Amino acid sequence: MGRMLVQSIHTAAAVRTARTNNTLPVVCLGTCSGSLGVIGGLNAKENQFGVIWFDAHGDADTPETSRTGFIEGMVTSTIVGRCWSQYTAQTP
């Protein structure tokens, strides 16, 4: 979880910088959890945005519903605030 949090903080900062410079941030990700930083970078009070999620899985598990505990299966739940809010709150 620690490495993912650090990566998300760096990604959020890069996305936020791109938006501040009025450029379109284009991010290529190797894992679904990388999207947490992208969303964190876009999620400013003045920005309204939507997300279209294309994946083979919904990634909507929570620690309580997951059979495996695999964080990659909880990404959309994390984005909408259903779990791991103590970590997403640390992504500036």
C-alpha positions as CSV (number, residue, x, y, z in Angstrom):
1,M,0.0,0.0,0.0
2,G,2.9,2.4,0.8
3,R,4.4,2.3,-2.7
4,M,1.0,2.7,-4.3
5,L,0.3,5.8,-2.1
6,V,3.7,7.4,-3.0
7,Q,3.1,6.7,-6.7
8,S,-0.4,8.2,-6.5
9,I,0.9,11.3,-4.8
10,H,3.5,11.8,-7.6
11,T,0.9,11.1,-10.4
12,A,-1.6,13.5,-8.8
13,A,1.1,16.3,-8.7
14,A,2.0,15.7,-12.4
15,V,-1.7,15.7,-13.4
16,R,-2.4,18.9,-11.4
17,T,0.6,20.6,-12.9
18,A,-0.6,19.8,-16.4
19,R,-4.1,21.1,-15.6
20,T,-2.6,24.3,-14.1
21,N,-0.7,24.8,-17.3
22,N,-4.0,24.3,-19.3
23,T,-2.6,21.2,-20.9
24,L,-4.3,17.8,-21.3
25,P,-2.7,15.2,-19.0
26,V,-2.2,11.9,-20.9
27,V,-1.3,9.1,-18.6
28,C,-0.5,5.5,-19.5
29,L,-1.0,3.1,-16.6
30,G,0.1,-0.5,-16.0
31,T,-2.3,-1.1,-13.2
32,C,-5.7,0.1,-12.2
33,S,-4.5,1.5,-8.9
34,G,-2.5,4.1,-10.9
35,S,-5.8,5.8,-11.7
36,L,-6.1,6.9,-8.0
37,G,-3.3,9.5,-8.6
38,V,-4.9,10.6,-11.9
39,I,-8.3,11.2,-10.1
40,G,-6.5,12.8,-7.2
41,G,-4.8,15.3,-9.6
42,L,-8.1,16.2,-11.3
43,N,-10.1,16.3,-8.1
44,A,-10.0,20.0,-7.3
45,K,-13.1,21.9,-6.2
46,E,-13.2,24.0,-9.4
47,N,-12.9,20.9,-11.7
48,Q,-15.9,18.8,-12.5
49,F,-15.2,15.7,-14.4
50,G,-16.5,12.3,-15.1
51,V,-14.8,8.9,-15.4
52,I,-15.6,6.2,-18.0
53,W,-14.1,3.0,-16.7
54,F,-13.1,0.4,-19.2
55,D,-11.8,-2.8,-17.6
56,A,-12.4,-6.5,-17.6
57,H,-13.6,-6.2,-14.0
58,G,-15.6,-3.6,-12.2
59,D,-12.9,-3.1,-9.5
60,A,-15.8,-2.3,-7.1
61,D,-14.9,-4.6,-4.2
62,T,-14.2,-3.3,-0.7
63,P,-12.1,-5.0,2.0
64,E,-15.4,-6.4,3.4
65,T,-16.6,-7.8,0.0
66,S,-13.4,-9.0,-1.5
67,R,-12.6,-12.7,-1.5
68,T,-8.9,-12.1,-2.2
69,G,-8.1,-8.7,-0.5
70,F,-6.4,-7.7,-3.7
71,I,-6.3,-3.8,-3.8
72,E,-6.5,-3.8,-7.6
73,G,-10.1,-5.1,-7.3
74,M,-11.1,-2.1,-5.1
75,V,-10.1,0.9,-7.2
76,T,-13.5,2.2,-8.3
77,S,-14.7,1.7,-4.7
78,T,-11.8,3.8,-3.5
79,I,-12.4,6.5,-6.1
80,V,-16.0,7.0,-5.0
81,G,-15.1,6.8,-1.3
82,R,-16.4,3.4,-0.3
83,C,-13.1,2.3,1.1
84,W,-9.5,3.3,1.9
85,S,-10.4,7.0,2.5
86,Q,-7.6,7.2,5.1
87,Y,-5.2,6.8,2.2
88,T,-6.9,8.8,-0.5
89,A,-7.1,11.7,1.9
90,Q,-3.3,11.7,1.8
91,T,-3.2,12.3,-1.9
92,P,-3.0,16.1,-2.3
